[in-house]
Amino acid sequence: MLKDDIKNARIQAMKAHDKTVSGVLSVVLNKIMLAEIELRAKGAELKDADVIQVLQKCEKELLDERAGFEKAGRVEKTEDLDKQIAAVKVFMPKMMDEKEISEVISSLEDKSVPAVMRYFKAEYAGKCDMRLVSEVLKKSNG
């Protein structure tokens, strides 16, 4: 499971005395545990798709933080954040590009916006940017 891979990577980073990577992976694991608790309260179990959602949120937060430091001209902080972002990205699946999304859309029978969006949410959760799916869909319908 992806959660175990992240735990192992954190342990390796700690053994290598890499505080930056071990720190960010600790934060990610804490957020995964919170998500797991929320899901358990609803009677559901944590899946890799849930872990990927947590990773995507963490990446977005780090990118936002990096943009703030970049704007302030704090180069040493942006380099540190780049390393953290790279550590998080290692565990994220390859995102689908426009061509792949377009091919999937063209293979669908019902090309209405709600049907396509539902299909991608169900089949490709965490593997595609839903905004990109919407843009590709508008181009193919437009």
C-alpha positions, 0 to 999 in steps of 0.5 A, a space after each residue: 500500500 502507498 501509505 507503507 511506501 511513504 512510511 518506509 521512505 520516511 524511515 530511509 530519510 531519517 537514517 540518512 539524516 535528511 531532515 527536509 524529506 523526513 519532515 515533509 513525509 511526517 506531515 504527509 503521514 499525519 494528514 493520511 492518518 487524519 483522513 484514515 480516522 475520518 473515513 473510519 468514522 464513516 465506516 469506510 477504509 483508507 484506499 490508495 486513491 485517498 492517499 493520492 488525494 492527501 498527496 495532491 493537497 500537500 503538493 498544492 500547499 507546498 507550491 502555494 507556500 513556495 510561490 509566497 517565498 519566491 515573491 518575497 525573494 527568499 531563495 533559500 526557502 524556495 530551494 528547500 520547498 523544491 526538495 519537499 515537493 519532489 519528495 511528495 511527487 515521488 509517490 504520486 501517479 503519473 497524471 494523464 495528459 490532454 491526448 490521453 484524456 481526449 482518447 478516453 473521451 472519444 471512446 465514451 458513448 455518452 459525451 455529455 459533461 456530467 457523464 464524462 466528469 462522473 466517469 473520470 471521477 470514478 475511473 481515474 481519480 487522482 490520475 487526471 486533473 479534472 480541470 484539464 478534463 473539462 477543458 478537453 471536453 469543451 474543445 471536443 464538444 465545441 
